[in-house]
Amino acid sequence: MPARTTPHTVLLSPAGLPPCELGYERRGSGEPLLLLHGLGHHWQAWEPVLTLLAASYDVIAPDLPGFGTSPPLPDGTPDPGEATLRVLTALCTALDAERPHLAGNSLGGLLALRLAARGAARSVTALSPAGFWTEPERIYAAGVLRTLRAGARAMPDGAVRFLARRAAGRALLTSAIYARPGRRSPDAVLAETRALRDAPAFGPTLAAGRGPGALFRGDLPDIPVTVAWGERDRVLVPRQGVRAKRVVPGARLVRLRGCGHVPMNDAPATVSRVILDTARTAV
């Protein structure tokens, strides 16, 4: 089955920014649940869990600015992280989904926590979130991501298509982020390799990780928070989960057995249950 493309776009007017468009997928009904993908990915990273989550919630999965089908922020935007938070706030307003449950992976996990710190969330599930690294860990993670990006940009589309049709090829392309790359379909691997290759926001967003604002330092005592980490995460090492628990002491810390950095594909039933359990405890 071909990888699904984003059928929806919305024009937003974020505070203090020029109008912008955002692509998104939306399924289900009920309380809103916003899903935020990681650096270099697109909303389809959540495809393995969307049907399970949409059975209980109104699920919205956007392409972050400069990723997937969403155009990048204007050149010279001084703080891409802050600007992205404003865009996501405007998205929730435009879609009548204010104060949603939030779930995010990697960069998306940090964005979810930062939105929650502004009182904009009913609950948060952060899957291997960025923002809890030491400087050597950040440098290592950035190196892994730059290597993946360089490989995606150097490889002709035909070669990616050839590799994606074979289990060993899918492992070569995606084993840095998935513990079980063979579970990813050839079309999904091809689409996400293109998304990584073509994302105009990759460089600016990665560079923003060097700033102090890329670390999450607050607490979220008033809402349910779960921090879940893949035990086989090769990008953000699992010991960062213990550090996250110290920063957000009320958070539930979950170990995702057999999962890599993007766990939705490795264990969709487990990840869905973690998100649902967190959301259902919200008052």
N, C-alpha and C positions, 0 to 999 in steps of 0.2 A: 504494500500500500504506500503510495507517495506520502511524503511528510506534509502535514497540514500547514497551510499558510495562514497568515492573520487576516480574517475577513473584516475586521472592524478598525476604523480610525476615528479619532476625535480631535477636534481643534481646541486647544486649551489656552487660557490667559493666566499663567502663573504670576504670582505677586513679584513685581520688580523685574520681570523678564519679558522679552518679546513673545507674542503668540507662537505656539508651537503645536505640531501634530504628534500624536502618539498612537502606535498600533497596539492592539490588544485582542485577546481572546476572552470570551465570557460564556459561562455555562452554569446551569443549575438555578436554584432559587433558595431564598432564606436570608439569613444574615450575611453581609458581605465578607468575603475572604479574599484578600489581595496577596498574590504570589509574585515574588521578586527574584529574578534569576541572577546569576553571577556574571563576572567579567568575561566578555567575549562570547557569551551565550545568547539565547533568545528565549521567548516564552515557551517554545516547544520542549525545553528542558523539563517542564512540568507535565508533559503529556502522559507519562506513565501513571500519574496519580490524579489527573483531572477528573476522570469519570467517577472515581471513588469519592472525591471531595465534593463534586457537584451533586451528589445524591443528598447532601445535607446542607450545602451552602451555595450562595450566589458567588461563584468563583470568577475572579478577574485576574488575568495573567497578562500584564503589559510587556512589550518590548521596551526596555529602558532607553532613554535618549541616546542616540548614536549606536544602538544595537538592533539587530533584526531589521524590522521595517521602519523603525522610528528614526527620523532625521536627528542629527546631532544638535547639541546646544550651540548657540552662536560662537564663532571664533572669539577668543579672548575672554570667555566667561571666567571670572576670577576664581570661583570656588565651585567646581563641578558637582561636588557632593551636596553642597547646600542648594545649588540650583536644581539638582535632581529631586531633592526632597520637596521643593516648591512645586515642581512639575507633578509629582505623585499626589501631593495635597490637592492640586487643581484637578487632577484626574478623578479623585474620589468625589470631589464636589460635583464635577460635570456628570458623573455616572450615578449620582444619588447614592453613594456608598461611603458616606463619611463615617469615620471611626470604625474601620473594618477590623476583623481579625487579620493578622499579618503572618505570613510565612516567607522566609527568604533564605537563599543559599549563597554562601560566600559573600561577595559584595552585597547581594540582596539581603543577607542576614544582617549586615551592619546597617543598611538603610532601614530595615524594619525596626531595629532597636532604636535608631535615631528618631524615627517617626514616633515610636512609642514614648520616647522621652519628652516629646512635645504634647503628650496627651491625645495622640491621634490614633490609638489602637485599643481594641477590646482585649486582645491577647497577642502574644508573639511566640512563634516557633522559629528559632534561628538554627539553621543547619550548617555546621562548619562556618560560622560567621567570620568575616574579616574583622580586624580591629582589636584583636587580643594577642598580637604577636610581639615578640622582642624584635629588635632591629635585625639581628642575624636571621631570624625566621622570616621577616618581611623580605629581606634581600633574596633568600632562598626561594620563597614563593614567587616573587617577581621574576626570578630567573627561569623557573619552570614555565610560567605563563608566557614569557617572551620567547622561549624555545618553541612552545606549541604554536604561537602566532607565526614565528618565522617559518616553521615547517609548513603551516597551512598556506602561507603566501608564496613559498617557493615551489610548491607542488602543482603541476598542471591539473586542471579539473578532470581530465580523463584519467590521470593516475589516481586521484582521490576516488573516483567512481570505481575503478578497477579494485583498489584496496578495500573499499567499503563492501564489496560483494563477497568478501572472504573473511572468515573468522579471524585469521591471523592478521589480516590487513586492518580490520576494525580494532584489534588489540594494539597494533602499531600506532594507529591514529588517536586512540582515546584512552589507553590504559593509564595515562597519568591522572585522569579524572574519574574513571570508573573502575571499580574492583572487578566487575563482571562485564567487560566490553562486548562480549559475544551476545549479550542480551539486547543490545542496541540494534535496531534494524538498519540495513544498508542505506535506505533513504534518509533516515534520521542522522546517521553519521555523515553522509554527504552534505546534508543541509546545515548541520552545526559546524562542519569544517569551513563551509562557505561563510557562515555567520562570523566565525572567528577571523577569517581572512579579511572580510570586507568591513568590519566594524570600525567606523571612523573615531569612535570615542575610546577605543582601546588604549591608545597611548596616553592621552590626557588623564584618563581615569586611573591608569596604573601609576602615572607620575604623582597624582594627588595622594596616593598611599604613603608618600614620604612625609606628608605634613602631620602635625600633631592632631588635626581634626579627624584623621583616619583611625585614631584609637578611640574605643568606646570606654568612657570612664564613669558613666552615671549608674544609678540604681533605678529599678522599676518596681517599687514595692506595692503598687496599687493594682496591678493586673497579673494574670497568669503568664509566666515566661518559661519556656523550655529551650534549653540549648542542647542540641543533639549533634554528636560528632561521629563520623565514620571511623571505625577502628583501623581502616586501611587507607586513610586519607594521605595522599602523597604530595599535596599542595600546602595545606595548612595542617601542621602536625597535630595529632590528637591531644597532646598535653596542653594545648591552648584552651581546651574545654575546661580544664581545672582552673585555669586563670580566669576564664569567663565567670565561673561559679563564684570566685572571690569578688569579682567586680559587681555581680548581680547575685547577692547571696540568697535571695528568695527563689531563684530560678531552679527548675528541675533539670538536672544534668543526665542525659541519656546517651548510652553507648550504642552505636548502630553497628551491630556485628556483621562482618563481611561486606561492609560498605566503604566506598571510596569518597572522594571529595564531593561528587554530585550523586547523592544517595538515592534520589528518586527513581533512577533506573535500576540500581542494584537491588533494592528491596522496596518496591512500591507499596505493598500492603503494610509493611512496618512503618514507613514514613507517613503514609496516610493516617494510620492509627495514632502516631505521635502528634500530628497536627490536630486531628479531631479531638483527642483527649485533652489537649491544651485549650482549644476553643470552647469545649463544653464545660470547662470549669469557670469560665468567665461569668461574672454577675451581670 
